[in-house]
Amino acid sequence: MMRCLKCGAVARTRTSVRLSERTQRNYHQCQNMLCGTCFTTLQEVEKILTDAKPTEGAELPRELFHPNHLGDDQMGLDF
Ligand SMILES: [Zn+2]
């Protein structure tokens, strides 16, 4: 959760754009109706702490998961 730099109110993330494998730009809007400041932030994966690998032969019921949760078939963010 980000806070507005002008008034300190909570800012809502409206959308994001993937810039690289590790970085995305987030677009925020202040929720204070008297302010409404819009700003961007950069979010980056700093470090991978675990290296979990699936057990050999293990299978997932792919139809039960949203494509974004499987790491493939990503939905595009282009308009
Ligand atoms: Zn504000």
PDB file of the backbone (N, CA, C, O) and the ligand in Angstrom, with CONECT records:
HET     ZN  A 101       1
ATOM      1  N   MET A   1       0.850  -1.185   0.000  1.00  0.00           N
ATOM      2  CA  MET A   1       0.000   0.000   0.000  1.00  0.00           C
ATOM      3  C   MET A   1       0.885   1.234   0.000  1.00  0.00           C
ATOM      4  O   MET A   1       1.789   1.371   0.824  1.00  0.00           O
ATOM      5  N   MET A   2       0.613   2.112  -0.921  1.00  0.00           N
ATOM      6  CA  MET A   2       1.358   3.374  -0.999  1.00  0.00           C
ATOM      7  C   MET A   2       0.515   4.489  -0.403  1.00  0.00           C
ATOM      8  O   MET A   2      -0.714   4.422  -0.369  1.00  0.00           O
ATOM      9  N   ARG A   3       1.208   5.506   0.062  1.00  0.00           N
ATOM     10  CA  ARG A   3       0.526   6.690   0.568  1.00  0.00           C
ATOM     11  C   ARG A   3       0.879   7.880  -0.313  1.00  0.00           C
ATOM     12  O   ARG A   3       1.973   7.951  -0.872  1.00  0.00           O
ATOM     13  N   CYS A   4      -0.038   8.791  -0.427  1.00  0.00           N
ATOM     14  CA  CYS A   4       0.149  10.002  -1.220  1.00  0.00           C
ATOM     15  C   CYS A   4       1.236  10.863  -0.572  1.00  0.00           C
ATOM     16  O   CYS A   4       1.223  11.099   0.636  1.00  0.00           O
ATOM     17  N   LEU A   5       2.171  11.322  -1.396  1.00  0.00           N
ATOM     18  CA  LEU A   5       3.259  12.152  -0.875  1.00  0.00           C
ATOM     19  C   LEU A   5       2.790  13.563  -0.538  1.00  0.00           C
ATOM     20  O   LEU A   5       3.447  14.264   0.231  1.00  0.00           O
ATOM     21  N   LYS A   6       1.658  13.988  -1.105  1.00  0.00           N
ATOM     22  CA  LYS A   6       1.165  15.350  -0.850  1.00  0.00           C
ATOM     23  C   LYS A   6       0.326  15.439   0.417  1.00  0.00           C
ATOM     24  O   LYS A   6       0.463  16.391   1.186  1.00  0.00           O
ATOM     25  N   CYS A   7      -0.549  14.448   0.642  1.00  0.00           N
ATOM     26  CA  CYS A   7      -1.468  14.570   1.780  1.00  0.00           C
ATOM     27  C   CYS A   7      -1.363  13.399   2.770  1.00  0.00           C
ATOM     28  O   CYS A   7      -1.882  13.497   3.882  1.00  0.00           O
ATOM     29  N   GLY A   8      -0.709  12.305   2.391  1.00  0.00           N
ATOM     30  CA  GLY A   8      -0.535  11.174   3.302  1.00  0.00           C
ATOM     31  C   GLY A   8      -1.667  10.172   3.293  1.00  0.00           C
ATOM     32  O   GLY A   8      -1.615   9.177   4.015  1.00  0.00           O
ATOM     33  N   ALA A   9      -2.697  10.415   2.485  1.00  0.00           N
ATOM     34  CA  ALA A   9      -3.824   9.480   2.417  1.00  0.00           C
ATOM     35  C   ALA A   9      -3.410   8.223   1.648  1.00  0.00           C
ATOM     36  O   ALA A   9      -2.407   8.214   0.934  1.00  0.00           O
ATOM     37  N   VAL A  10      -4.199   7.173   1.812  1.00  0.00           N
ATOM     38  CA  VAL A  10      -3.948   5.926   1.087  1.00  0.00           C
ATOM     39  C   VAL A  10      -4.146   6.168  -0.405  1.00  0.00           C
ATOM     40  O   VAL A  10      -5.078   6.858  -0.819  1.00  0.00           O
ATOM     41  N   ALA A  11      -3.256   5.591  -1.201  1.00  0.00           N
ATOM     42  CA  ALA A  11      -3.376   5.686  -2.652  1.00  0.00           C
ATOM     43  C   ALA A  11      -3.700   4.309  -3.218  1.00  0.00           C
ATOM     44  O   ALA A  11      -3.114   3.303  -2.816  1.00  0.00           O
ATOM     45  N   ARG A  12      -4.626   4.283  -4.142  1.00  0.00           N
ATOM     46  CA  ARG A  12      -5.042   3.028  -4.767  1.00  0.00           C
ATOM     47  C   ARG A  12      -4.224   2.782  -6.023  1.00  0.00           C
ATOM     48  O   ARG A  12      -3.988   3.700  -6.808  1.00  0.00           O
ATOM     49  N   THR A  13      -3.789   1.530  -6.212  1.00  0.00           N
ATOM     50  CA  THR A  13      -3.097   1.157  -7.435  1.00  0.00           C
ATOM     51  C   THR A  13      -4.147   0.940  -8.516  1.00  0.00           C
ATOM     52  O   THR A  13      -4.993   0.054  -8.396  1.00  0.00           O
ATOM     53  N   ARG A  14      -4.094   1.737  -9.557  1.00  0.00           N
ATOM     54  CA  ARG A  14      -5.104   1.670 -10.621  1.00  0.00           C
ATOM     55  C   ARG A  14      -4.733   0.666 -11.709  1.00  0.00           C
ATOM     56  O   ARG A  14      -5.599  -0.031 -12.237  1.00  0.00           O
ATOM     57  N   THR A  15      -3.463   0.593 -12.040  1.00  0.00           N
ATOM     58  CA  THR A  15      -3.010  -0.359 -13.051  1.00  0.00           C
ATOM     59  C   THR A  15      -1.497  -0.487 -12.957  1.00  0.00           C
ATOM     60  O   THR A  15      -0.851   0.242 -12.205  1.00  0.00           O
ATOM     61  N   SER A  16      -0.942  -1.405 -13.711  1.00  0.00           N
ATOM     62  CA  SER A  16       0.508  -1.574 -13.729  1.00  0.00           C
ATOM     63  C   SER A  16       0.941  -2.051 -15.105  1.00  0.00           C
ATOM     64  O   SER A  16       0.160  -2.640 -15.852  1.00  0.00           O
ATOM     65  N   VAL A  17       2.189  -1.788 -15.421  1.00  0.00           N
ATOM     66  CA  VAL A  17       2.774  -2.204 -16.692  1.00  0.00           C
ATOM     67  C   VAL A  17       4.073  -2.928 -16.388  1.00  0.00           C
ATOM     68  O   VAL A  17       4.921  -2.430 -15.648  1.00  0.00           O
ATOM     69  N   ARG A  18       4.215  -4.106 -16.967  1.00  0.00           N
ATOM     70  CA  ARG A  18       5.439  -4.877 -16.775  1.00  0.00           C
ATOM     71  C   ARG A  18       6.541  -4.281 -17.627  1.00  0.00           C
ATOM     72  O   ARG A  18       6.384  -4.145 -18.841  1.00  0.00           O
ATOM     73  N   LEU A  19       7.652  -3.924 -17.006  1.00  0.00           N
ATOM     74  CA  LEU A  19       8.761  -3.317 -17.735  1.00  0.00           C
ATOM     75  C   LEU A  19       9.841  -4.335 -18.058  1.00  0.00           C
ATOM     76  O   LEU A  19      10.511  -4.222 -19.084  1.00  0.00           O
ATOM     77  N   SER A  20      10.017  -5.322 -17.200  1.00  0.00           N
ATOM     78  CA  SER A  20      11.004  -6.373 -17.429  1.00  0.00           C
ATOM     79  C   SER A  20      10.584  -7.576 -16.596  1.00  0.00           C
ATOM     80  O   SER A  20       9.539  -7.556 -15.946  1.00  0.00           O
ATOM     81  N   GLU A  21      11.395  -8.613 -16.617  1.00  0.00           N
ATOM     82  CA  GLU A  21      11.081  -9.827 -15.852  1.00  0.00           C
ATOM     83  C   GLU A  21      10.987  -9.537 -14.365  1.00  0.00           C
ATOM     84  O   GLU A  21      10.245 -10.204 -13.643  1.00  0.00           O
ATOM     85  N   ARG A  22      11.739  -8.539 -13.903  1.00  0.00           N
ATOM     86  CA  ARG A  22      11.793  -8.253 -12.472  1.00  0.00           C
ATOM     87  C   ARG A  22      11.154  -6.936 -12.064  1.00  0.00           C
ATOM     88  O   ARG A  22      11.049  -6.648 -10.872  1.00  0.00           O
ATOM     89  N   THR A  23      10.725  -6.132 -13.030  1.00  0.00           N
ATOM     90  CA  THR A  23      10.285  -4.776 -12.703  1.00  0.00           C
ATOM     91  C   THR A  23       8.932  -4.451 -13.321  1.00  0.00           C
ATOM     92  O   THR A  23       8.650  -4.817 -14.461  1.00  0.00           O
ATOM     93  N   GLN A  24       8.094  -3.751 -12.543  1.00  0.00           N
ATOM     94  CA  GLN A  24       6.853  -3.226 -13.096  1.00  0.00           C
ATOM     95  C   GLN A  24       6.618  -1.815 -12.583  1.00  0.00           C
ATOM     96  O   GLN A  24       7.031  -1.460 -11.479  1.00  0.00           O
ATOM     97  N   ARG A  25       5.940  -1.012 -13.413  1.00  0.00           N
ATOM     98  CA  ARG A  25       5.564   0.349 -13.014  1.00  0.00           C
ATOM     99  C   ARG A  25       4.111   0.317 -12.585  1.00  0.00           C
ATOM    100  O   ARG A  25       3.251  -0.161 -13.325  1.00  0.00           O
ATOM    101  N   ASN A  26       3.832   0.828 -11.383  1.00  0.00           N
ATOM    102  CA  ASN A  26       2.475   0.894 -10.861  1.00  0.00           C
ATOM    103  C   ASN A  26       1.967   2.323 -10.927  1.00  0.00           C
ATOM    104  O   ASN A  26       2.702   3.273 -10.657  1.00  0.00           O
ATOM    105  N   TYR A  27       0.699   2.462 -11.289  1.00  0.00           N
ATOM    106  CA  TYR A  27       0.057   3.777 -11.368  1.00  0.00           C
ATOM    107  C   TYR A  27      -0.922   3.888 -10.206  1.00  0.00           C
ATOM    108  O   TYR A  27      -1.812   3.052 -10.051  1.00  0.00           O
ATOM    109  N   HIS A  28      -0.754   4.913  -9.403  1.00  0.00           N
ATOM    110  CA  HIS A  28      -1.556   5.093  -8.194  1.00  0.00           C
ATOM    111  C   HIS A  28      -2.373   6.379  -8.264  1.00  0.00           C
ATOM    112  O   HIS A  28      -2.028   7.326  -8.971  1.00  0.00           O
ATOM    113  N   GLN A  29      -3.464   6.379  -7.508  1.00  0.00           N
ATOM    114  CA  GLN A  29      -4.292   7.585  -7.381  1.00  0.00           C
ATOM    115  C   GLN A  29      -4.661   7.752  -5.915  1.00  0.00           C
ATOM    116  O   GLN A  29      -5.167   6.828  -5.278  1.00  0.00           O
ATOM    117  N   CYS A  30      -4.402   8.940  -5.395  1.00  0.00           N
ATOM    118  CA  CYS A  30      -4.738   9.266  -4.008  1.00  0.00           C
ATOM    119  C   CYS A  30      -6.243   9.136  -3.800  1.00  0.00           C
ATOM    120  O   CYS A  30      -7.031   9.582  -4.634  1.00  0.00           O
ATOM    121  N   GLN A  31      -6.638   8.522  -2.685  1.00  0.00           N
ATOM    122  CA  GLN A  31      -8.061   8.310  -2.411  1.00  0.00           C
ATOM    123  C   GLN A  31      -8.704   9.482  -1.683  1.00  0.00           C
ATOM    124  O   GLN A  31      -9.913   9.471  -1.452  1.00  0.00           O
ATOM    125  N   ASN A  32      -7.921  10.492  -1.318  1.00  0.00           N
ATOM    126  CA  ASN A  32      -8.462  11.714  -0.731  1.00  0.00           C
ATOM    127  C   ASN A  32      -9.112  12.528  -1.848  1.00  0.00           C
ATOM    128  O   ASN A  32      -8.417  13.024  -2.734  1.00  0.00           O
ATOM    129  N   MET A  33     -10.441  12.671  -1.815  1.00  0.00           N
ATOM    130  CA  MET A  33     -11.165  13.343  -2.896  1.00  0.00           C
ATOM    131  C   MET A  33     -10.743  14.792  -3.063  1.00  0.00           C
ATOM    132  O   MET A  33     -10.919  15.362  -4.140  1.00  0.00           O
ATOM    133  N   LEU A  34     -10.191  15.397  -2.022  1.00  0.00           N
ATOM    134  CA  LEU A  34      -9.767  16.789  -2.123  1.00  0.00           C
ATOM    135  C   LEU A  34      -8.356  16.915  -2.671  1.00  0.00           C
ATOM    136  O   LEU A  34      -7.882  18.025  -2.915  1.00  0.00           O
ATOM    137  N   CYS A  35      -7.680  15.790  -2.866  1.00  0.00           N
ATOM    138  CA  CYS A  35      -6.316  15.789  -3.388  1.00  0.00           C
ATOM    139  C   CYS A  35      -6.293  15.112  -4.764  1.00  0.00           C
ATOM    140  O   CYS A  35      -6.110  15.777  -5.784  1.00  0.00           O
ATOM    141  N   GLY A  36      -6.477  13.799  -4.787  1.00  0.00           N
ATOM    142  CA  GLY A  36      -6.559  13.062  -6.051  1.00  0.00           C
ATOM    143  C   GLY A  36      -5.260  12.972  -6.838  1.00  0.00           C
ATOM    144  O   GLY A  36      -5.278  12.667  -8.030  1.00  0.00           O
ATOM    145  N   THR A  37      -4.140  13.234  -6.187  1.00  0.00           N
ATOM    146  CA  THR A  37      -2.854  13.166  -6.876  1.00  0.00           C
ATOM    147  C   THR A  37      -2.617  11.792  -7.489  1.00  0.00           C
ATOM    148  O   THR A  37      -2.883  10.769  -6.858  1.00  0.00           O
ATOM    149  N   CYS A  38      -2.113  11.772  -8.724  1.00  0.00           N
ATOM    150  CA  CYS A  38      -1.744  10.533  -9.411  1.00  0.00           C
ATOM    151  C   CYS A  38      -0.226  10.481  -9.495  1.00  0.00           C
ATOM    152  O   CYS A  38       0.431  11.494  -9.736  1.00  0.00           O
ATOM    153  N   PHE A  39       0.314   9.298  -9.295  1.00  0.00           N
ATOM    154  CA  PHE A  39       1.762   9.138  -9.364  1.00  0.00           C
ATOM    155  C   PHE A  39       2.106   7.687  -9.709  1.00  0.00           C
ATOM    156  O   PHE A  39       1.258   6.797  -9.653  1.00  0.00           O
ATOM    157  N   THR A  40       3.368   7.478 -10.065  1.00  0.00           N
ATOM    158  CA  THR A  40       3.832   6.133 -10.401  1.00  0.00           C
ATOM    159  C   THR A  40       4.905   5.694  -9.411  1.00  0.00           C
ATOM    160  O   THR A  40       5.585   6.518  -8.799  1.00  0.00           O
ATOM    161  N   THR A  41       5.039   4.392  -9.270  1.00  0.00           N
ATOM    162  CA  THR A  41       6.127   3.799  -8.496  1.00  0.00           C
ATOM    163  C   THR A  41       6.719   2.664  -9.317  1.00  0.00           C
ATOM    164  O   THR A  41       6.078   2.145 -10.231  1.00  0.00           O
ATOM    165  N   LEU A  42       7.934   2.287  -8.986  1.00  0.00           N
ATOM    166  CA  LEU A  42       8.559   1.129  -9.604  1.00  0.00           C
ATOM    167  C   LEU A  42       8.652   0.025  -8.573  1.00  0.00           C
ATOM    168  O   LEU A  42       9.089   0.249  -7.444  1.00  0.00           O
ATOM    169  N   GLN A  43       8.239  -1.171  -8.967  1.00  0.00           N
ATOM    170  CA  GLN A  43       8.282  -2.338  -8.084  1.00  0.00           C
ATOM    171  C   GLN A  43       9.237  -3.343  -8.701  1.00  0.00           C
ATOM    172  O   GLN A  43       9.116  -3.680  -9.879  1.00  0.00           O
ATOM    173  N   GLU A  44      10.178  -3.818  -7.918  1.00  0.00           N
ATOM    174  CA  GLU A  44      11.202  -4.713  -8.457  1.00  0.00           C
ATOM    175  C   GLU A  44      11.429  -5.891  -7.526  1.00  0.00           C
ATOM    176  O   GLU A  44      11.455  -5.732  -6.305  1.00  0.00           O
ATOM    177  N   VAL A  45      11.595  -7.079  -8.107  1.00  0.00           N
ATOM    178  CA  VAL A  45      12.010  -8.239  -7.324  1.00  0.00           C
ATOM    179  C   VAL A  45      13.480  -8.037  -7.000  1.00  0.00           C
ATOM    180  O   VAL A  45      14.314  -7.949  -7.902  1.00  0.00           O
ATOM    181  N   GLU A  46      13.796  -7.965  -5.720  1.00  0.00           N
ATOM    182  CA  GLU A  46      15.169  -7.724  -5.312  1.00  0.00           C
ATOM    183  C   GLU A  46      15.974  -9.019  -5.282  1.00  0.00           C
ATOM    184  O   GLU A  46      17.092  -9.088  -5.791  1.00  0.00           O
ATOM    185  N   LYS A  47      15.375 -10.047  -4.670  1.00  0.00           N
ATOM    186  CA  LYS A  47      16.129 -11.271  -4.430  1.00  0.00           C
ATOM    187  C   LYS A  47      15.157 -12.441  -4.303  1.00  0.00           C
ATOM    188  O   LYS A  47      14.092 -12.302  -3.700  1.00  0.00           O
ATOM    189  N   ILE A  48      15.511 -13.567  -4.858  1.00  0.00           N
ATOM    190  CA  ILE A  48      14.714 -14.780  -4.693  1.00  0.00           C
ATOM    191  C   ILE A  48      15.253 -15.515  -3.471  1.00  0.00           C
ATOM    192  O   ILE A  48      16.431 -15.869  -3.421  1.00  0.00           O
ATOM    193  N   LEU A  49      14.386 -15.743  -2.486  1.00  0.00           N
ATOM    194  CA  LEU A  49      14.823 -16.326  -1.219  1.00  0.00           C
ATOM    195  C   LEU A  49      14.755 -17.844  -1.203  1.00  0.00           C
ATOM    196  O   LEU A  49      15.482 -18.491  -0.449  1.00  0.00           O
ATOM    197  N   THR A  50      13.883 -18.419  -2.032  1.00  0.00           N
ATOM    198  CA  THR A  50      13.777 -19.872  -2.096  1.00  0.00           C
ATOM    199  C   THR A  50      13.868 -20.304  -3.545  1.00  0.00           C
ATOM    200  O   THR A  50      13.664 -19.494  -4.450  1.00  0.00           O
ATOM    201  N   ASP A  51      14.161 -21.528  -3.767  1.00  0.00           N
ATOM    202  CA  ASP A  51      14.239 -22.052  -5.119  1.00  0.00           C
ATOM    203  C   ASP A  51      13.446 -23.352  -5.186  1.00  0.00           C
ATOM    204  O   ASP A  51      13.986 -24.419  -5.477  1.00  0.00           O
ATOM    205  N   ALA A  52      12.137 -23.231  -4.905  1.00  0.00           N
ATOM    206  CA  ALA A  52      11.282 -24.408  -4.877  1.00  0.00           C
ATOM    207  C   ALA A  52      11.105 -24.977  -6.277  1.00  0.00           C
ATOM    208  O   ALA A  52      10.852 -24.241  -7.231  1.00  0.00           O
ATOM    209  N   LYS A  53      11.240 -26.264  -6.386  1.00  0.00           N
ATOM    210  CA  LYS A  53      11.033 -26.944  -7.660  1.00  0.00           C
ATOM    211  C   LYS A  53       9.997 -28.035  -7.436  1.00  0.00           C
ATOM    212  O   LYS A  53      10.004 -28.697  -6.398  1.00  0.00           O
ATOM    213  N   PRO A  54       9.085 -28.229  -8.427  1.00  0.00           N
ATOM    214  CA  PRO A  54       8.074 -29.262  -8.254  1.00  0.00           C
ATOM    215  C   PRO A  54       8.706 -30.652  -8.223  1.00  0.00           C
ATOM    216  O   PRO A  54       9.736 -30.896  -8.852  1.00  0.00           O
ATOM    217  N   THR A  55       8.082 -31.539  -7.496  1.00  0.00           N
ATOM    218  CA  THR A  55       8.527 -32.925  -7.438  1.00  0.00           C
ATOM    219  C   THR A  55       8.403 -33.543  -8.814  1.00  0.00           C
ATOM    220  O   THR A  55       7.412 -33.328  -9.512  1.00  0.00           O
ATOM    221  N   GLU A  56       9.411 -34.315  -9.207  1.00  0.00           N
ATOM    222  CA  GLU A  56       9.385 -34.931 -10.523  1.00  0.00           C
ATOM    223  C   GLU A  56       8.152 -35.823 -10.659  1.00  0.00           C
ATOM    224  O   GLU A  56       7.865 -36.652  -9.795  1.00  0.00           O
ATOM    225  N   GLY A  57       7.436 -35.632 -11.760  1.00  0.00           N
ATOM    226  CA  GLY A  57       6.236 -36.423 -12.008  1.00  0.00           C
ATOM    227  C   GLY A  57       4.968 -35.810 -11.432  1.00  0.00           C
ATOM    228  O   GLY A  57       3.868 -36.272 -11.735  1.00  0.00           O
ATOM    229  N   ALA A  58       5.103 -34.779 -10.607  1.00  0.00           N
ATOM    230  CA  ALA A  58       3.920 -34.148 -10.023  1.00  0.00           C
ATOM    231  C   ALA A  58       3.186 -33.344 -11.095  1.00  0.00           C
ATOM    232  O   ALA A  58       3.816 -32.720 -11.949  1.00  0.00           O
ATOM    233  N   GLU A  59       1.852 -33.363 -11.046  1.00  0.00           N
ATOM    234  CA  GLU A  59       1.052 -32.617 -12.013  1.00  0.00           C
ATOM    235  C   GLU A  59       0.023 -31.784 -11.283  1.00  0.00           C
ATOM    236  O   GLU A  59      -0.479 -32.163 -10.225  1.00  0.00           O
ATOM    237  N   LEU A  60      -0.285 -30.622 -11.881  1.00  0.00           N
ATOM    238  CA  LEU A  60      -1.313 -29.745 -11.338  1.00  0.00           C
ATOM    239  C   LEU A  60      -2.586 -29.881 -12.170  1.00  0.00           C
ATOM    240  O   LEU A  60      -2.508 -30.052 -13.386  1.00  0.00           O
ATOM    241  N   PRO A  61      -3.757 -29.808 -11.533  1.00  0.00           N
ATOM    242  CA  PRO A  61      -4.994 -29.750 -12.313  1.00  0.00           C
ATOM    243  C   PRO A  61      -5.104 -28.355 -12.922  1.00  0.00           C
ATOM    244  O   PRO A  61      -5.746 -27.473 -12.350  1.00  0.00           O
ATOM    245  N   ARG A  62      -4.476 -28.157 -14.085  1.00  0.00           N
ATOM    246  CA  ARG A  62      -4.314 -26.829 -14.668  1.00  0.00           C
ATOM    247  C   ARG A  62      -5.637 -26.097 -14.847  1.00  0.00           C
ATOM    248  O   ARG A  62      -5.671 -24.871 -14.746  1.00  0.00           O
ATOM    249  N   GLU A  63      -6.724 -26.811 -15.108  1.00  0.00           N
ATOM    250  CA  GLU A  63      -8.003 -26.158 -15.355  1.00  0.00           C
ATOM    251  C   GLU A  63      -8.556 -25.466 -14.112  1.00  0.00           C
ATOM    252  O   GLU A  63      -9.486 -24.666 -14.216  1.00  0.00           O
ATOM    253  N   LEU A  64      -7.998 -25.760 -12.941  1.00  0.00           N
ATOM    254  CA  LEU A  64      -8.490 -25.153 -11.699  1.00  0.00           C
ATOM    255  C   LEU A  64      -7.783 -23.840 -11.378  1.00  0.00           C
ATOM    256  O   LEU A  64      -8.173 -23.133 -10.449  1.00  0.00           O
ATOM    257  N   PHE A  65      -6.743 -23.513 -12.148  1.00  0.00           N
ATOM    258  CA  PHE A  65      -5.971 -22.305 -11.858  1.00  0.00           C
ATOM    259  C   PHE A  65      -6.151 -21.266 -12.961  1.00  0.00           C
ATOM    260  O   PHE A  65      -6.276 -21.600 -14.139  1.00  0.00           O
ATOM    261  N   HIS A  66      -6.160 -20.015 -12.554  1.00  0.00           N
ATOM    262  CA  HIS A  66      -6.193 -18.903 -13.506  1.00  0.00           C
ATOM    263  C   HIS A  66      -4.859 -18.919 -14.264  1.00  0.00           C
ATOM    264  O   HIS A  66      -3.823 -19.189 -13.657  1.00  0.00           O
ATOM    265  N   PRO A  67      -4.860 -18.635 -15.576  1.00  0.00           N
ATOM    266  CA  PRO A  67      -3.605 -18.665 -16.347  1.00  0.00           C
ATOM    267  C   PRO A  67      -2.488 -17.831 -15.719  1.00  0.00           C
ATOM    268  O   PRO A  67      -1.321 -18.218 -15.782  1.00  0.00           O
ATOM    269  N   ASN A  68      -2.830 -16.698 -15.119  1.00  0.00           N
ATOM    270  CA  ASN A  68      -1.800 -15.848 -14.496  1.00  0.00           C
ATOM    271  C   ASN A  68      -1.127 -16.528 -13.310  1.00  0.00           C
ATOM    272  O   ASN A  68      -0.032 -16.130 -12.913  1.00  0.00           O
ATOM    273  N   HIS A  69      -1.754 -17.531 -12.748  1.00  0.00           N
ATOM    274  CA  HIS A  69      -1.201 -18.201 -11.573  1.00  0.00           C
ATOM    275  C   HIS A  69      -0.324 -19.391 -11.943  1.00  0.00           C
ATOM    276  O   HIS A  69       0.257 -20.041 -11.073  1.00  0.00           O
ATOM    277  N   LEU A  70      -0.234 -19.667 -13.232  1.00  0.00           N
ATOM    278  CA  LEU A  70       0.564 -20.798 -13.687  1.00  0.00           C
ATOM    279  C   LEU A  70       1.903 -20.367 -14.271  1.00  0.00           C
ATOM    280  O   LEU A  70       2.776 -21.203 -14.506  1.00  0.00           O
ATOM    281  N   GLY A  71       2.067 -19.088 -14.503  1.00  0.00           N
ATOM    282  CA  GLY A  71       3.334 -18.602 -15.031  1.00  0.00           C
ATOM    283  C   GLY A  71       3.446 -18.683 -16.532  1.00  0.00           C
ATOM    284  O   GLY A  71       4.488 -18.340 -17.092  1.00  0.00           O
ATOM    285  N   ASP A  72       2.400 -19.128 -17.198  1.00  0.00           N
ATOM    286  CA  ASP A  72       2.394 -19.111 -18.662  1.00  0.00           C
ATOM    287  C   ASP A  72       1.042 -18.582 -19.104  1.00  0.00           C
ATOM    288  O   ASP A  72       0.167 -18.315 -18.280  1.00  0.00           O
ATOM    289  N   ASP A  73       0.881 -18.436 -20.384  1.00  0.00           N
ATOM    290  CA  ASP A  73      -0.364 -17.892 -20.926  1.00  0.00           C
ATOM    291  C   ASP A  73      -0.736 -16.570 -20.258  1.00  0.00           C
ATOM    292  O   ASP A  73      -1.905 -16.312 -19.971  1.00  0.00           O
ATOM    293  N   GLN A  74       0.279 -15.738 -20.017  1.00  0.00           N
ATOM    294  CA  GLN A  74       0.033 -14.456 -19.354  1.00  0.00           C
ATOM    295  C   GLN A  74      -0.887 -13.579 -20.199  1.00  0.00           C
ATOM    296  O   GLN A  74      -0.802 -13.557 -21.427  1.00  0.00           O
ATOM    297  N   MET A  75      -1.745 -12.874 -19.524  1.00  0.00           N
ATOM    298  CA  MET A  75      -2.605 -11.922 -20.207  1.00  0.00           C
ATOM    299  C   MET A  75      -1.793 -10.671 -20.512  1.00  0.00           C
ATOM    300  O   MET A  75      -1.034 -10.196 -19.668  1.00  0.00           O
ATOM    301  N   GLY A  76      -1.949 -10.153 -21.690  1.00  0.00           N
ATOM    302  CA  GLY A  76      -1.229  -8.942 -22.079  1.00  0.00           C
ATOM    303  C   GLY A  76      -1.797  -7.715 -21.399  1.00  0.00           C
ATOM    304  O   GLY A  76      -2.965  -7.691 -21.009  1.00  0.00           O
ATOM    305  N   LEU A  77      -0.967  -6.697 -21.258  1.00  0.00           N
ATOM    306  CA  LEU A  77      -1.397  -5.445 -20.664  1.00  0.00           C
ATOM    307  C   LEU A  77      -1.523  -4.352 -21.730  1.00  0.00           C
ATOM    308  O   LEU A  77      -1.814  -3.197 -21.422  1.00  0.00           O
ATOM    309  N   ASP A  78      -1.299  -4.742 -22.988  1.00  0.00           N
ATOM    310  CA  ASP A  78      -1.409  -3.757 -24.066  1.00  0.00           C
ATOM    311  C   ASP A  78      -2.870  -3.406 -24.298  1.00  0.00           C
ATOM    312  O   ASP A  78      -3.759  -4.244 -24.147  1.00  0.00           O
ATOM    313  N   PHE A  79      -3.098  -2.170 -24.662  1.00  0.00           N
ATOM    314  CA  PHE A  79      -4.456  -1.725 -24.931  1.00  0.00           C
ATOM    315  C   PHE A  79      -4.685  -1.525 -26.417  1.00  0.00           C
ATOM    316  O   PHE A  79      -5.783  -1.149 -26.827  1.00  0.00           O
TER     317      PHE A  79
HETATM  318 ZN    ZN A 101      -3.269  13.011  -1.665  1.00  0.00          ZN2+
END
